[in-house]
């Protein structure tokens, strides 16, 4: 009789396998059979624990991103502008978002290919939750612009532009650098400088 797995191990194996498989191909191209085989469990157990591919994708990839946005929103609300430098806040945001997207590259691939998904797939897989999280980032950006007295007819665009820039760096990292990308710190620093000097310090 095979040894009983520790409690929670099957879910962990499936979540790890889902992140790995979705990270090599997008949502639609990845099958539950592939994920179950990569996790070393039966497809039956996958559906027993998660119900559907969409539910697994949501928990493995979407929830970490929306949790990040919620956490950043809480951090933003606690910030005292006079005591926090623009670079400090920008570095915290860019660095953490970059790490979340690198760790969940399948989310990046699916977001890039989202136009090919049906509305039902977008809703069930949680892509709509990503869009709502991006709206929150837009609101934070608008508040930041207002605090600094910068005028913009589209105040949410800086946040969306920043996220798009980071998503692009993650999605195209291997295209740009092959198997030897620059150190994480160097990439984050470039993204921070682009954010600061490209968006916050623009001329009136």
Residue pairs with C-beta under 8 A, 6 or more apart in sequence:
10 39
10 41
10 45
10 49
11 49
13 39
13 40
13 41
14 35
14 36
14 39
14 41
14 45
14 46
14 49
14 50
14 56
15 56
15 59
15 60
16 39
17 35
17 36
17 38
17 39
18 35
18 56
18 57
18 60
18 61
18 106
19 60
19 61
19 103
19 104
19 106
20 38
21 30
21 34
21 35
21 38
21 106
22 30
22 57
22 60
22 61
22 105
22 106
22 107
22 109
22 110
23 104
23 105
23 106
23 109
24 106
25 106
25 109
26 106
26 109
26 110
26 112
26 113
27 53
27 57
27 106
27 109
27 110
27 113
27 117
27 121
27 125
28 113
28 116
28 117
28 121
30 53
30 106
31 53
32 43
32 46
32 47
32 53
32 56
33 43
35 46
35 53
35 56
36 42
36 43
36 45
36 46
39 46
46 56
50 56
50 59
52 124
53 125
54 121
54 124
54 125
54 126
55 124
57 106
57 110
57 125
57 126
58 125
58 126
58 129
60 104
60 106
61 104
61 106
61 107
61 110
61 126
62 107
62 125
62 126
62 127
62 129
62 130
63 126
64 100
64 103
64 104
65 100
65 101
65 104
65 107
65 130
65 133
66 126
66 129
66 130
66 132
66 133
68 96
68 97
68 100
69 133
69 136
69 137
70 133
70 136
72 93
72 96
72 97
72 137
72 140
73 136
73 140
75 92
76 89
76 140
76 143
79 89
81 147
86 196
86 200
87 192
87 196
90 192
90 195
90 196
90 200
91 188
91 192
93 162
94 162
94 166
94 188
94 191
94 192
94 195
95 188
95 192
97 163
97 166
98 166
98 169
98 170
98 184
98 187
98 188
98 191
99 184
101 107
101 108
101 166
101 167
101 170
102 170
102 173
102 184
105 170
105 171
107 130
108 167
108 170
108 171
109 171
110 117
110 125
110 127
111 127
111 130
111 167
112 167
112 171
114 122
114 127
117 125
117 127
121 127
122 128
134 159
134 160
134 163
135 156
137 156
137 159
137 160
137 163
138 155
138 156
138 157
138 159
138 160
139 156
140 159
141 155
141 156
141 157
141 158
141 159
141 160
141 162
142 155
142 156
142 159
144 158
145 152
145 155
145 158
146 155
148 200
150 200
150 202
150 204
151 204
152 158
158 199
158 200
161 198
161 199
162 195
162 199
165 191
165 194
165 195
166 191
169 176
169 187
169 191
173 181
173 187
174 181
181 187
